Amino acid sequence: MKIRVAHSPDSDDAFMFYALANKKFDTGELEFENILSDIETLNQRAMKGEYEVSAISIHAYPYLADKYQMLSSGASMGDGYGPMLVSTKPYKVEDINRLKIAIPGRRTSAFLALSIFAGMFEYEVVPFDQIIDKVLSGEFEAGLIIHEGQLTYETSGLHNIVDLGAWFKDKFKLPLPLGGNVIRRDLPEAVKKKVAYYLKKSIAHSLENRNEALDYALGFARGMNTSLADKFVGMYVNDWTLDYGSKGKEAIQVFLDLAFERGLLPARCVAEFIETPETL
């Protein structure tokens, strides 16, 4: 049985799926195929139930929960750090509502977090890897950056207006849930359990064989050197990624509940998880 695993072409996702992509262990009758696409496209395709397994933004989960369940492994959590709103001028938080902001997608967790934090603001969707350039050119007064931009924005002379992961940790004492992996509900339960097991095994393999997995991930690092890529991977592939645990699951629910209470989601959503078996 073929299991298509859709994820973003980023160093952290590449690191996470290294073992599966390179067949580092036997997966029995399951054949895994990696499909790469940007996160906003993945969110849209998941709403159609296109792939068996997909990386998604946590923001998107309420819109596709009828088709998918959350896997307990594969989290991207901003534990005291996360998406940032940056600008060429040293704006203050109070200025956000009057700025024109480039965002990486309407269903991204970064956009939801900024909306919870700041309320209404003017925005336009821009591919995430073009946001810094668009801000530097003056097309936008500020940009909401994700991925490696969080580590490189200062080299462009940009100012940090707010780090949303730091704000969330300070306010709620929880990591900011950004992304996760989901599996289609219509798959047989036995298949879901096997996929969950192999996904966790892939993440564990990379963490245990960091250098070889990082060498592979560097091919997706968009110009980052080894040191920077290692730092970025460490931020988003760690113990949270192996398993959300009770705190990680609490963080997701707090995040989604806040969004619903602020009128940013159409209905309250309770995240439903497939637990990962210890053995097969």
Backbone torsions as a table, in degrees:
resi	resn	phi	psi	omega
1	MET	NA	130.1	179.4
2	LYS	-87.8	131.6	175.9
3	ILE	-115.7	110.5	177.2
4	ARG	-82.6	124.4	-179.6
5	VAL	-111.2	108.1	-177.8
6	ALA	-97.0	129.4	177.9
7	HIS	-152.4	170.7	-175.5
8	SER	-80.0	153.4	-179.1
9	PRO	-83.0	56.5	-176.5
10	ASP	-117.4	158.1	-175.4
11	SER	-62.8	-34.9	-178.9
12	ASP	-70.3	-42.4	177.1
13	ASP	-67.1	-39.7	178.0
14	ALA	-61.0	-42.6	177.4
15	PHE	-60.3	-45.3	-177.3
16	MET	-61.6	-42.4	-174.7
17	PHE	-99.1	11.7	-177.4
18	TYR	-53.2	-50.1	-175.0
19	ALA	-65.9	-39.8	178.5
20	LEU	-68.0	-43.5	-177.6
21	ALA	-65.5	-29.0	-176.3
22	ASN	-109.6	14.4	173.9
23	LYS	50.8	53.3	-178.7
24	LYS	-79.0	-11.6	175.2
25	PHE	-151.0	161.4	-177.3
26	ASP	-73.7	131.9	178.2
27	THR	-113.9	22.9	175.1
28	GLY	60.4	-132.2	-176.4
29	GLU	-81.8	-2.1	180.0
30	LEU	-92.9	128.8	175.8
31	GLU	-110.1	120.9	-176.7
32	PHE	-97.0	131.5	176.5
33	GLU	-120.6	122.0	179.7
34	ASN	-85.4	132.7	177.4
35	ILE	-124.6	127.4	-173.9
36	LEU	-107.0	133.2	176.9
37	SER	-161.8	157.6	179.3
38	ASP	-67.6	158.0	-169.5
39	ILE	-64.1	-37.2	-179.6
40	GLU	-66.6	-37.3	175.5
41	THR	-66.5	-40.7	177.3
42	LEU	-60.8	-41.9	177.4
43	ASN	-58.9	-46.0	-177.9
44	GLN	-65.2	-41.3	-179.2
45	ARG	-70.8	-33.7	177.5
46	ALA	-65.8	-31.8	177.3
47	MET	-63.3	-21.8	177.3
48	LYS	-95.4	-1.8	-179.4
49	GLY	68.7	34.4	-168.9
50	GLU	-71.7	-42.9	-174.3
51	TYR	-111.9	155.9	179.4
52	GLU	-65.8	-42.5	178.7
53	VAL	-131.3	138.5	179.1
54	SER	-147.0	143.5	164.7
55	ALA	-75.2	140.5	178.4
56	ILE	-141.0	165.0	166.4
57	SER	-79.7	141.9	176.7
58	ILE	-58.6	-34.2	176.6
59	HIS	-55.5	-35.6	-175.5
60	ALA	-77.4	-18.9	-172.1
61	TYR	-55.3	-44.4	-180.0
62	PRO	-58.8	-23.9	-177.8
63	TYR	-87.5	-6.9	-179.8
64	LEU	-133.3	9.2	-177.6
65	ALA	-64.2	-20.2	176.3
66	ASP	-71.7	-19.4	-177.1
67	LYS	-109.5	-22.1	-173.1
68	TYR	-134.3	154.6	167.8
69	GLN	-114.2	156.5	177.6
70	MET	-77.6	140.0	168.0
71	LEU	-88.1	147.5	-175.5
72	SER	-77.9	-10.9	177.3
73	SER	-116.1	154.9	175.9
74	GLY	106.2	13.8	-177.2
75	ALA	-70.5	145.3	164.7
76	SER	-113.7	108.0	-176.8
77	MET	-117.0	134.6	175.7
78	GLY	-92.9	92.9	-174.0
79	ASP	-88.4	79.0	-176.9
80	GLY	92.0	6.2	177.7
81	TYR	-152.9	164.9	-179.8
82	GLY	169.6	-157.1	179.1
83	PRO	-55.0	144.7	-177.4
84	MET	-126.7	146.1	171.2
85	LEU	-98.2	118.5	-174.6
86	VAL	-123.9	160.3	-177.8
87	SER	-156.2	166.2	177.4
88	THR	-80.4	-20.2	179.1
89	LYS	-111.3	152.9	-178.3
90	PRO	-79.2	66.3	178.0
91	TYR	-66.8	158.0	175.1
92	LYS	-101.5	165.6	178.4
93	VAL	-55.3	-36.7	-178.2
94	GLU	-65.6	-15.6	-178.3
95	ASP	-86.4	-13.4	-169.5
96	ILE	-54.3	-42.7	-173.4
97	ASN	-68.3	-9.9	178.4
98	ARG	-111.5	7.0	-179.0
99	LEU	-96.9	150.1	170.1
100	LYS	-91.5	118.9	-168.6
101	ILE	-117.1	132.9	172.2
102	ALA	-86.2	126.8	179.5
103	ILE	-119.4	156.1	-176.4
104	PRO	-84.7	-2.5	178.6
105	GLY	157.9	147.5	-176.6
106	ARG	-72.2	-22.2	-179.2
107	ARG	-103.9	7.5	178.2
108	THR	-74.4	151.3	176.9
109	SER	-67.3	-29.9	177.0
110	ALA	-59.4	-45.6	-179.9
111	PHE	-65.7	-40.9	179.2
112	LEU	-65.2	-42.4	179.7
113	ALA	-62.2	-42.6	178.7
114	LEU	-66.7	-35.4	178.1
115	SER	-67.3	-38.9	175.9
116	ILE	-64.6	-41.8	-176.6
117	PHE	-70.0	-44.5	-167.0
118	ALA	-114.0	-12.0	-175.8
119	GLY	79.7	-142.3	-175.8
120	MET	-79.3	141.7	174.3
121	PHE	-157.7	160.2	178.7
122	GLU	-80.6	133.8	-178.2
123	TYR	-148.2	165.5	173.8
124	GLU	-146.5	140.4	179.8
125	VAL	-77.8	130.8	179.4
126	VAL	-135.4	138.9	175.2
127	PRO	-50.5	134.2	-170.4
128	PHE	-55.4	-33.5	-176.5
129	ASP	-82.9	1.9	176.1
130	GLN	-109.2	-6.0	-171.8
131	ILE	-63.1	-46.9	-178.8
132	ILE	-60.0	-44.4	179.3
133	ASP	-62.8	-38.5	-179.4
134	LYS	-67.2	-35.1	177.4
135	VAL	-70.9	-43.4	-179.8
136	LEU	-63.1	-31.9	-179.1
137	SER	-77.6	-11.7	-179.2
138	GLY	89.8	2.0	179.3
139	GLU	-66.2	-31.2	176.6
140	PHE	-129.5	148.2	179.0
141	GLU	-79.3	-24.6	179.7
142	ALA	-152.0	159.5	179.2
143	GLY	-137.9	141.4	178.4
144	LEU	-95.3	109.0	-171.0
145	ILE	-104.5	143.6	178.0
146	ILE	-129.9	-179.2	178.8
147	HIS	55.1	-144.6	-170.1
148	GLU	-69.6	-13.5	176.7
149	GLY	-56.8	-26.6	178.2
150	GLN	-63.5	-24.0	-178.7
151	LEU	-101.8	-14.1	-172.6
152	THR	-114.5	-7.8	-172.5
153	TYR	-61.4	-33.6	-176.9
154	GLU	-65.7	-31.3	179.6
155	THR	-67.3	-17.8	176.8
156	SER	-91.6	0.2	179.0
157	GLY	81.0	19.9	-178.5
158	LEU	-87.8	154.9	178.5
159	HIS	-102.4	144.3	177.0
160	ASN	-92.7	113.9	177.5
161	ILE	-79.5	-45.2	177.2
162	VAL	-156.0	137.3	170.1
163	ASP	-98.2	111.3	-172.4
164	LEU	-70.9	-29.6	176.1
165	GLY	-68.3	-40.1	177.7
166	ALA	-65.8	-41.2	177.9
167	TRP	-61.8	-45.5	-177.4
168	PHE	-64.6	-42.7	179.3
169	LYS	-64.6	-41.5	-179.3
170	ASP	-66.3	-39.9	-174.9
171	LYS	-81.4	-39.5	-172.1
172	PHE	-115.5	-2.9	-179.6
173	LYS	58.4	34.9	-178.8
174	LEU	-138.2	155.4	172.6
175	PRO	-71.8	151.7	177.4
176	LEU	-83.1	116.6	179.9
177	PRO	-77.4	121.7	-174.8
178	LEU	-108.5	-53.4	-177.9
179	GLY	-138.7	161.4	177.2
180	GLY	-157.3	179.0	177.4
181	ASN	-112.8	140.7	179.8
182	VAL	-124.5	157.7	179.7
183	ILE	-130.6	142.1	-173.2
184	ARG	-66.6	135.8	-177.2
185	ARG	-64.1	-30.2	-172.8
186	ASP	-80.2	-0.5	175.9
187	LEU	-74.9	149.5	176.1
188	PRO	-57.8	144.7	-177.9
189	GLU	-56.9	-39.3	-179.5
190	ALA	-63.3	-37.4	178.4
191	VAL	-67.9	-42.6	178.5
192	LYS	-57.0	-44.0	-179.1
193	LYS	-64.2	-41.5	179.4
194	LYS	-65.7	-43.7	178.4
195	VAL	-60.6	-44.9	178.9
196	ALA	-58.9	-42.2	-179.4
197	TYR	-64.1	-47.3	-176.8
198	TYR	-70.1	-34.1	177.2
199	LEU	-63.6	-46.6	178.9
200	LYS	-63.0	-38.6	179.1
201	LYS	-63.3	-37.5	178.2
202	SER	-64.0	-44.2	179.3
203	ILE	-64.1	-44.9	179.7
204	ALA	-61.9	-39.7	179.0
205	HIS	-60.5	-44.2	-179.4
206	SER	-65.4	-41.3	179.7
207	LEU	-66.9	-31.9	-179.7
208	GLU	-83.2	-21.8	179.7
209	ASN	-124.1	58.2	-167.1
210	ARG	-59.0	-43.8	-174.4
211	ASN	-64.1	-45.4	-178.4
212	GLU	-69.6	-37.5	178.2
213	ALA	-68.1	-37.0	179.0
214	LEU	-68.3	-37.9	176.4
215	ASP	-57.4	-42.1	178.0
216	TYR	-66.6	-44.4	-177.4
217	ALA	-64.8	-27.0	179.9
218	LEU	-61.2	-24.0	176.7
219	GLY	-68.8	-10.2	-179.3
220	PHE	-118.7	15.6	-168.8
221	ALA	-90.6	1.8	175.6
222	ARG	46.6	54.9	172.8
223	GLY	88.1	-6.5	177.0
224	MET	-69.5	142.9	173.9
225	ASN	-78.0	175.2	-174.7
226	THR	-59.6	-43.3	-177.5
227	SER	-63.3	-44.8	-179.1
228	LEU	-68.4	-41.8	178.7
229	ALA	-63.4	-40.0	178.6
230	ASP	-62.5	-41.0	178.6
231	LYS	-65.2	-43.9	-178.7
232	PHE	-64.6	-45.9	178.0
233	VAL	-59.4	-42.0	179.4
234	GLY	-62.4	-30.5	179.1
235	MET	-68.0	-34.5	-170.0
236	TYR	-121.3	-0.5	170.5
237	VAL	-129.1	104.9	-172.3
238	ASN	-158.7	-157.3	-177.9
239	ASP	-61.3	-33.7	176.4
240	TRP	-60.5	-34.5	-176.3
241	THR	-72.8	-37.0	177.2
242	LEU	-61.3	-42.0	179.4
243	ASP	-162.9	132.8	179.6
244	TYR	-57.7	-38.9	-172.4
245	GLY	66.3	178.6	-176.0
246	SER	-65.5	-36.9	-179.0
247	LYS	-68.4	-41.9	179.5
248	GLY	-64.2	-40.7	178.5
249	LYS	-68.3	-37.4	175.8
250	GLU	-62.3	-40.5	-179.5
251	ALA	-61.2	-42.6	178.3
252	ILE	-61.1	-46.0	-177.1
253	GLN	-66.8	-39.7	177.1
254	VAL	-61.4	-44.5	-179.3
255	PHE	-61.0	-48.5	-179.2
256	LEU	-68.7	-37.5	179.0
257	ASP	-66.2	-40.9	176.5
258	LEU	-59.2	-43.7	-179.4
259	ALA	-62.9	-41.7	178.5
260	PHE	-65.4	-43.9	-179.5
261	GLU	-62.6	-30.1	179.3
262	ARG	-87.9	4.1	179.3
263	GLY	76.7	21.7	-176.9
264	LEU	-97.1	-6.9	174.3
265	LEU	-128.1	147.2	-176.5
266	PRO	-72.4	-22.7	-178.9
267	ALA	-155.8	158.8	176.0
268	ARG	-72.1	138.1	-178.0
269	CYS	-125.7	131.0	174.1
270	VAL	-104.5	119.6	-178.0
271	ALA	-66.8	131.7	-179.2
272	GLU	-112.5	129.3	-172.4
273	PHE	-113.1	145.4	164.8
274	ILE	-93.0	119.8	180.0
275	GLU	-78.0	147.7	-177.2
276	THR	-90.5	123.9	177.6
277	PRO	-69.4	150.0	178.1
278	GLU	-71.3	-34.8	179.1
279	THR	-141.6	166.0	174.8
280	LEU	-107.6	NA	NA
